[in-house]
Amino acid sequence: MTYLGDYHAGCTIFDIFTTVDLSGRPSPWTGTPSPCLVVYRTDPGGSSCTTAGITVARNCNGMTGVNAWSVNTEIDKAFYACGRNYQVLTSNGCVDSICVSNYVIGRFSLAATAALRPAVPGRCLAMTAVGQAEINPCSAVFSVVKMIERPITDPCSTIFSVVKMIERPIVDSCSTIFSVQRVVDPDTILDKAIAQPTAVFTWPATLRGIIGWLGAVASNKIIQAGGQQGVCTRDGTTLISRAQTTDDGTSATRDAFL
């Protein structure tokens, strides 16, 4: 009796067995009624059986005593259900004048014993040399290979992973959830270049825009003339922004930069 493995419901299961005479030589399986196979299912509190989906080729390809069989579990989905165990038994027939009914020739199960299996039959989980699971680029759920250095971003994922937290978060056009690819240290943040502003920032504003404006006001050329104050570029050739100023003798006011 052979255990054939744990399968997905809907698969076709195939195997071969040989019938032999009393001296051990291959001998045909014959008789009336015609020999066949029956599949028994182990159920909680009992069992049931069927011949649905079973095909038998006795003396297969002209080889005496070689019997090929298959079970198409797609034929009867109610009987061939996930989480169940099955036994394939002979029914009727004789070998060398000896009745051979009720011999178990094979066992299998449908999604009943394997702890880890692909959702689609035939798909495999690739493993690296050090035992890490590799990422399927068309997976519906994304997982992480390396948390700090560089997790791989899946362009087909519905759960997105992380590209860069500080420098450049990348939004995946297929993603419904945004996340990060690299976490940088404080020195990297502080050393990141900030461009000279070309205008005053507007609200809501980014931290980069605010810091750039404060740097320009603190270090660039400032012009005060004709009731206006202007902030120029560092070389003083271009006006970045201007604000109206007034002084009524009691208080001096500078309006917002525009």
PETAMO-V597900 format. One record per residue. N is the residue number from 1. RES is the residue in one small letter. SS is DSSP state (helix for helix, strand for strand, loop for the rest). PHI is phi as a letter, one per 20 degrees, with the letter a starting at -180 (* if undefined). D_CENTER is the distance of its C-alpha to the mean C-alpha in Angstrom with 2 decimals. Layout:
n & res & ss & phi & d_center
N & RES & SS & PHI & D_CENTER
N & RES & SS & PHI & D_CENTER
This chain:
n & res & ss & phi & d_center
1 & m & loop & * & 36.98
2 & t & strand & d & 33.53
3 & y & strand & e & 30.19
4 & l & strand & e & 27.90
5 & g & strand & p & 24.54
6 & d & strand & d & 21.92
7 & y & strand & d & 20.60
8 & h & loop & f & 18.64
9 & a & loop & f & 21.18
10 & g & loop & o & 22.38
11 & c & loop & f & 22.51
12 & t & strand & d & 25.89
13 & i & strand & d & 27.16
14 & f & strand & c & 29.93
15 & d & strand & a & 32.52
16 & i & strand & c & 36.19
17 & f & strand & c & 39.08
18 & t & strand & d & 42.71
19 & t & loop & e & 45.80
20 & v & strand & c & 48.85
21 & d & loop & e & 52.54
22 & l & loop & f & 54.55
23 & s & loop & e & 54.98
24 & g & loop & n & 51.27
25 & r & loop & e & 51.41
26 & p & strand & g & 48.86
27 & s & loop & c & 50.44
28 & p & loop & f & 49.54
29 & w & loop & e & 48.21
30 & t & strand & c & 50.63
31 & g & loop & q & 52.47
32 & t & loop & c & 53.23
33 & p & loop & f & 51.31
34 & s & loop & f & 48.74
35 & p & loop & f & 46.29
36 & c & strand & b & 42.76
37 & l & strand & c & 39.68
38 & v & strand & c & 38.52
39 & v & strand & d & 35.15
40 & y & strand & d & 35.50
41 & r & strand & d & 32.85
42 & t & strand & e & 33.12
43 & d & strand & d & 33.10
44 & p & loop & g & 33.80
45 & g & loop & n & 37.59
46 & g & strand & r & 38.22
47 & s & strand & b & 37.04
48 & s & strand & b & 37.06
49 & c & strand & b & 37.21
50 & t & strand & b & 36.83
51 & t & loop & d & 37.58
52 & a & loop & f & 35.13
53 & g & loop & n & 32.95
54 & i & strand & e & 34.90
55 & t & strand & c & 36.41
56 & v & strand & c & 38.90
57 & a & strand & d & 40.62
58 & r & loop & f & 43.61
59 & n & loop & l & 45.22
60 & c & helix & g & 42.22
61 & n & helix & l & 43.28
62 & g & helix & m & 46.80
63 & m & loop & e & 45.97
64 & t & loop & g & 48.13
65 & g & loop & m & 46.38
66 & v & strand & e & 42.84
67 & n & strand & d & 40.89
68 & a & strand & e & 37.45
69 & w & strand & b & 35.47
70 & s & strand & b & 32.19
71 & v & strand & c & 30.65
72 & n & strand & e & 28.67
73 & t & loop & f & 26.79
74 & e & loop & e & 26.11
75 & i & loop & f & 29.85
76 & d & loop & c & 30.19
77 & k & loop & f & 27.05
78 & a & loop & f & 29.15
79 & f & loop & e & 30.37
80 & y & loop & e & 27.34
81 & a & loop & d & 25.06
82 & c & loop & f & 22.10
83 & g & loop & n & 23.24
84 & r & strand & d & 26.52
85 & n & strand & d & 28.42
86 & y & strand & c & 30.69
87 & q & strand & c & 33.77
88 & v & strand & d & 35.33
89 & l & strand & c & 39.16
90 & t & strand & f & 42.08
91 & s & strand & b & 44.48
92 & n & loop & m & 48.04
93 & g & loop & n & 49.57
94 & c & strand & c & 51.41
95 & v & strand & c & 51.26
96 & d & loop & l & 54.66
97 & s & loop & m & 56.24
98 & i & strand & d & 54.03
99 & c & strand & f & 51.87
100 & v & loop & c & 48.20
101 & s & loop & f & 46.75
102 & n & loop & m & 44.15
103 & y & loop & e & 42.83
104 & v & strand & e & 39.12
105 & i & strand & d & 37.67
106 & g & strand & a & 33.95
107 & r & strand & c & 31.35
108 & f & strand & b & 27.70
109 & s & strand & c & 25.25
110 & l & strand & d & 22.53
111 & a & loop & l & 19.48
112 & a & loop & d & 22.10
113 & t & loop & c & 21.95
114 & a & loop & f & 18.69
115 & a & loop & f & 16.91
116 & l & loop & c & 13.48
117 & r & loop & b & 12.43
118 & p & loop & f & 9.83
119 & a & loop & f & 9.84
120 & v & loop & d & 11.48
121 & p & loop & g & 14.60
122 & g & loop & n & 15.00
123 & r & loop & f & 11.55
124 & c & loop & d & 11.77
125 & l & loop & e & 10.17
126 & a & loop & f & 12.14
127 & m & strand & c & 14.16
128 & t & loop & f & 16.45
129 & a & loop & f & 20.16
130 & v & loop & d & 20.10
131 & g & loop & n & 17.44
132 & q & loop & e & 14.42
133 & a & strand & f & 10.91
134 & e & loop & e & 10.04
135 & i & loop & e & 7.16
136 & n & loop & e & 6.06
137 & p & loop & f & 7.86
138 & c & loop & d & 6.99
139 & s & loop & f & 3.35
140 & a & loop & e & 4.67
141 & v & loop & c & 3.90
142 & f & loop & e & 5.21
143 & s & loop & c & 7.07
144 & v & loop & d & 10.56
145 & v & loop & e & 12.53
146 & k & loop & c & 15.92
147 & m & loop & f & 17.03
148 & i & loop & e & 20.41
149 & e & loop & f & 20.65
150 & r & loop & a & 17.84
151 & p & loop & f & 14.13
152 & i & loop & f & 12.44
153 & t & loop & e & 11.79
154 & d & loop & e & 9.13
155 & p & loop & f & 11.49
156 & c & loop & d & 9.33
157 & s & loop & f & 7.43
158 & t & loop & e & 9.19
159 & i & loop & d & 9.19
160 & f & loop & e & 10.97
161 & s & loop & d & 11.96
162 & v & strand & d & 15.56
163 & v & loop & e & 17.76
164 & k & loop & b & 21.27
165 & m & loop & f & 22.66
166 & i & loop & d & 26.31
167 & e & loop & f & 26.95
168 & r & loop & b & 24.64
169 & p & loop & f & 21.67
170 & i & loop & d & 19.67
171 & v & loop & e & 18.52
172 & d & loop & e & 15.73
173 & s & loop & f & 17.19
174 & c & loop & e & 13.98
175 & s & loop & e & 13.28
176 & t & loop & d & 14.70
177 & i & loop & c & 14.66
178 & f & loop & e & 16.38
179 & s & strand & b & 16.28
180 & v & loop & c & 17.62
181 & q & loop & d & 17.45
182 & r & loop & b & 20.74
183 & v & loop & d & 23.37
184 & v & loop & d & 26.86
185 & d & loop & e & 30.08
186 & p & helix & g & 33.15
187 & d & helix & f & 35.11
188 & t & helix & f & 32.56
189 & i & helix & f & 32.83
190 & l & helix & f & 36.65
191 & d & loop & e & 37.01
192 & k & loop & f & 35.05
193 & a & loop & f & 37.60
194 & i & loop & d & 38.70
195 & a & loop & f & 40.45
196 & q & loop & f & 43.91
197 & p & loop & f & 43.67
198 & t & loop & d & 45.19
199 & a & loop & a & 45.78
200 & v & loop & f & 45.74
201 & f & loop & f & 42.36
202 & t & loop & d & 41.86
203 & w & loop & e & 40.42
204 & p & loop & f & 37.61
205 & a & loop & c & 37.41
206 & t & loop & e & 35.08
207 & l & helix & f & 36.14
208 & r & helix & f & 36.43
209 & g & helix & f & 38.79
210 & i & helix & f & 40.93
211 & i & helix & f & 41.32
212 & g & helix & f & 42.22
213 & w & helix & f & 44.87
214 & l & helix & f & 46.34
215 & g & helix & f & 46.64
216 & a & helix & f & 48.45
217 & v & helix & f & 50.88
218 & a & helix & f & 51.65
219 & s & helix & c & 52.29
220 & n & loop & e & 52.95
221 & k & loop & f & 56.27
222 & i & strand & d & 57.44
223 & i & strand & d & 60.16
224 & q & strand & c & 62.38
225 & a & strand & a & 64.80
226 & g & loop & l & 66.16
227 & g & loop & m & 64.44
228 & q & strand & c & 61.01
229 & q & strand & c & 58.80
230 & g & strand & c & 56.38
231 & v & strand & d & 53.59
232 & c & strand & d & 53.54
233 & t & loop & f & 51.44
234 & r & loop & g & 52.26
235 & d & loop & e & 54.79
236 & g & loop & m & 56.37
237 & t & loop & e & 56.20
238 & t & loop & c & 53.74
239 & l & strand & e & 53.70
240 & i & strand & e & 50.28
241 & s & strand & a & 51.36
242 & r & strand & c & 54.57
243 & a & strand & c & 55.80
244 & q & strand & f & 59.18
245 & t & strand & c & 61.48
246 & t & strand & c & 64.56
247 & d & strand & b & 67.25
248 & d & loop & e & 69.80
249 & g & loop & n & 71.73
250 & t & loop & d & 70.10
251 & s & loop & b & 66.40
252 & a & strand & d & 64.31
253 & t & strand & c & 61.14
254 & r & strand & d & 58.33
255 & d & loop & f & 56.19
256 & a & loop & f & 52.47
257 & f & loop & f & 51.48
258 & l & loop & c & 50.59
